[in-house]
Amino acid sequence: MDKGTRVTIVDGHQGKGQSGSVFWTGKNKWGDGERLGVRGDDGETYWVSDADVETTTGEAPEQPAGDTFEKGDRVSFTQRGQAGTGTVFWIGQSKNGPGQRLGVRDDNGEEAVWIDARIAKALEGDAPPPARQNSNSGSAQECESDQTPDAWSPSLDISDMPPEAPIDDSSADQWAQWDDEET
C-alpha cells in the first residue's frame, strides 16, 4: 500500500472505524502482509496490519484548530479511552492539522501526556493540581529534631525529573527504518 493512501480501519485491536492516511509501511512481524502507520482523522496514530484496513476515497476532513492554551493552564482530556486532568507545561504547533500540540503534566500519572489541543478542555477556575507525595525518605524535612542527615541527597522522585521531549510522528519513518534494520 502506498503512503498517502486513504484507508478506514475495519478490524484489529486499535482504531476500529477510524479513517486516516497511511504515512508508513513496513514488513508485518506478526503475520503475512504489511504493517501500516495510519494517521487518523482524529489526530491519533494507529499501527495496524494491512489486512485490517480498506481503502477509501475522498480527502481528509478539514480539522478545526480547537481551543488555544497557555503554559500553566489547567485542562481535562481523554486520550485512548483514558480521562485525566493536568497542567500545560509545553506548547507547540500541531503536526496533524491546525492548532496546538500540548505537553500536560497528568495529575494522576508520573509521565507527561502529549496531546492535540483539540482533545483538551479548559478546566473552570484555576484549581491547583493535587499535591504529589514525595517518597524521598531521609530528607531534612522528615528527620526528627535530634537527627541530622549525613549529607544532602537529591530527590529521586519522578515528579522532579524534567519532562521527556514530545513525540514527533514525523520521525516515524526513521524509527521504522531502525526497527527494520534490527531484524
N, C-alpha and C positions, 0 to 999 in steps of 0.2 A: 504494500500500500504506500502511496506517495505522501510525502509531507505536504501539509496543507489540505488534504482530503477532509471533507466534512463527513462526520460519522455520528451515529446515535448508538449508545451503549445499550445493548438489548439483553445481556446476560452477564454473569460474573459476580464478583464479590463487592465491587465498588462502582458507584456512579450509574447504576441501572436506571435507564430512562433519560439520562442526560445526553445532550448533543454538544459537539465541540469540533475542534480541528486537530488533526494529527500533527504533532511537532517533532516526534521522534519515532524511529522504527529500529528494531533490532531482533536478534535471534531470541526465540522463546525458550528459556532454560527449563520451563516446567511442562513442556509438551511440544507438539508439532506447530508449525507456523511461525508467525512473528509476534513480538511483544510491541505494544504501541504506547506512546506517551500522548495522551489526549488532553488538550487544554479546553476544559468545559466552558460553555457559555456562561456558567455560573461563577467563573473565576477560579475554580478548583482545578487541580491537576490529577488526572486519573491514569493509572498504569494498568493496562488490560491486554488480553490476548486478542489477536485479530479475529478469532472465531466468535468473540463476544460483541462484535460491532457490525452494524450495517451502514453502508454508505448512504448519505442523504444529499439532497441538492439544496441550493439556496445559500445565502450569505448568513453570517453570524448576526444575530440581532444587535442593534446599537445599544450599548450598555449606558445607563445613566451614571453620572460621576459619583453620586452618593453624597453624604454629609462631609463637611470639612472639619478636621480636628486639629488641635494644637497639642504640643507636649504638655503633659500634666493632666489632660482631660481624662475623666473617668468614663468608661464605656462598658456596655454589655455586648456580648457576641455569642453566636452559635457557629461552631466550626466542626464539620464532620459529625454532626449529631450531639456534640458536647457543648453545653451552655456554660458561660463563665462571665466574670467581671474582672476589670483590671484598670491599670493606669497606662496611658500612652506615653512611651519614652522615646520613640523613634518615628519619624515620618519621612516617606519617600514617594516617588512617583510610581503609580501602579503600572505594572508591565502587562496587565490584562485589560487594557482599556483606559478610559479617562478616570481621573480621581487619584486618591492616595492609597498607599500601602502603609500599614501601621505595625509597629512593634509594640506589644502590650505586655506589661508585667501582670500575669494572671494572679489574682488574689489567692487562689487555691493551689496553684502549681508552683513548681520550682524553676520551670523553664519559661522563657519568653514565648509568646504566641505571635506569629506573623500572619496578619490577615489583611484582606482587602477592605477598605473603609466602607464599602457597600454593605458589608455584613455587620458593621458595628453600629450601635445606637448609643447616643449620649445619655448618661445617667442624669436624672434630675438632681439639681443641687450639687454641692461639692462634698459629697460624702467621702470621708477619708477611708483609705483601704484598711482592712482589718490588720491588727498588729501581728507581725510574724514572730514566732518563737525562735529565740537564738539558743541553739543547743551547745554553745561553747562553754563547757564546764571548765572551771578553774580560772575564769576571768576575774578581774579585780572586783567587779560588781557582785559576784556570787561568793566571794570569800568572806568568812566570818571576820569580825573585827580584830581578833587576836591572831589571825593568819595573814601572812603577806605572800603574794605569789613570788616564786623564784625569779621569774623573768617574764616580760611581756611576750605574749604569743599572739600571732594574727588569728583572726576568726577563720574558721574553716566552714562556716555556714554558707550554703549555696546562695542565699539571698544577697551575700556580699560580693558575689562573683560578677564580673562585667557580663553584659548580655552577649549572646552569640550574634554574629553578623546575620543579616536577613538572608533567607534562601532566595536565590535568583534563578527562576526557572529557565532563563535564557542560557544558563550553563549546563542544562540537562544533556545536550548533545555531547558535551565534553565528558561529563560524568559517565554517560553510557559508553563512550569510547573506551574509557579507562576500565570499566567493568568488563567489556568485551575482550580487552587485552589480557585480563587475568585468567580467562578460561582457556 
